[in-house]
Amino acid sequence: MGVMVVLLAILAAVVYGAGVFDEQDVLGFGIDPERYKAACPDYRHYSMVPHRPLSSGPLSLPYQRPSPHCRTFSSPWVEKVIDDLTSRMKDKDLARIFENAFPNTLDTTVRWHVDGISGKSRKRKSDNSGDDERWDGPQSFIVTGDINAEWLRDSTNQLAQYQPLAKKDKQLERLILGAINTQAEFVIESPYCNAFQPPPPSQIPPASNGQDDSVHPAYEPTRVFECKYEIDSLANFLALGNKFFKTTGSKDFLHKRWYLAIETLLEVLEEQAKPTFDAKTGHFERNEYLFRRRTLAGTETLNLGGIGNPLNGGTGLIRSAFRPSDDATILGYFIPGNAMMAVELKRTAEMLKAVGKSGLAKKLQERGENIAKGIWEHGVVTHKRYGEVFAFEVDGFGSSIIMDDANLPSLLALPTLGFVKRDDKVYQNTRKMIWEQAGNPYYLEGRAFGGIGGPHIGLQHPWPMSRLVQAMTSDDDDEISDALRSVRSSSRLGLVHESIHVDRVTDYTRSWFAWANSVFAQTILDIAARKPHLLFGKGAEPYEIG
């Protein structure tokens, strides 16, 4: 019988790929769906091979969604959006990438989910309960793709394109609510960490990252996959709840555990706002966070015995030991991460005021305003060629790093974060700088592909994600169209990769990278609303999700 299940699963994949039967036809043999699911191929391998039917465009891009019975979550509203957009899109290759990318997180990365109302987990009792409420209510563990761990940053971005649908789809709403609850537990237990193991109630065994790390504060390796302190990880925890509240109006996540996570986050910000040397005595002050890794890559650890380079006080800025690329910062005041934190703190404050938590709201508002002030005072520098620009990193002593990295948050993404408007003069100067090799050491270009990369992969692999953010932060039709063509032409497997070699689009990293697929989907949705003619043709009406 086991062999029969495997053979039928393979048959299902083939006929789904060929578009021959619907899902009821395939499982019309009385097969147990759970046994069928156990025979589903590993998507790490499935994503590396093209599957039929091919798109009708000149690139003949493959259909890379798993069989419906192999998907980890489904939503009829997500399917409706796919049908609505792809039926109207003129470029059928671009439509195929959207068809694969928009549902990719739901199709492949929901490793564990309990809805909190089906008896699989207990329902929350009150806001006054204690630690026995850990892992209560809806919970969702969203992996990054080909790594069986959840990054706070990645998972928030992976779910972002579904947030506007949550009010219509209660199951999707419970999934995102579960993601907020799970992230809150992660933040409470290990607020300095960036990536996490499956939650204990999931009974999914933890994985090893294969590294030799010495970290303070200490963490439990069966709970934490990696513990690189990145300010944007905490900002993304705030962003997940802020967007959920904005799109649904739900207060279900505003319980004792979430408030405890907020207080824990504020403690980290307070600790990481401290300078390296005491302002009065000049004595060295040991930072709460230390990170040392045995490695041959300098970007994978902090110098000075795990401390990192010195930072000055009185800036209002918050230290970040690592960047969203998981590479170490050179100067610890990472400006894009501080910008995102400033925005999300103020958004959280507005939400808290709306629910009557004025005292806590004031604390968050003041911290957000101080960070924003620090960015304008210390994070804006004068470049001899480009004028006033945002630095990538500063130290408060007057030193700065001039560059940008494809990973989000980035300087390029400042308008999408909500920190500045697209037409802001300093931003426009910065944007010009980071899209030129004379201004950005990680602007990479070759015969086949060009964009912004970073030290994480190397000097010949820009990231498609940078071209997508370029499109979302532009009002120029030609620039947007060129960015989309570039990503489309480099996505030969119908999915968006982590990085692409400048001279060979077949030389890429990660066939399955859900974060990048989500950014692609968000870009298409943004253009469908702002510039519908670029997708649907002249005179087309805007399409807005939700």
PyMOL commands that set and color helices and strands:
alter all, ss='L'
color gray80, all
select helices_A, chain A and resi 2-18+23-26+33-38+43-46+68-70+76-88+92-101+104-108+131-133+152-165+170-189+200-202+231-248+256-272+298-300+303-306+335-354+358-378+414-417+425-434+464-472+477-489+514-530+533-536
alter helices_A, ss='H'
color red, helices_A
select strands_A, chain A and resi 110-114+139-142+150-151+195-196+213-216+224-226+290-293+333-334+380-383+387-390+393-394+400-401+443-445+450-452+499-500+508-509
alter strands_A, ss='S'
color yellow, strands_A
deselect
rebuild
show_as cartoon
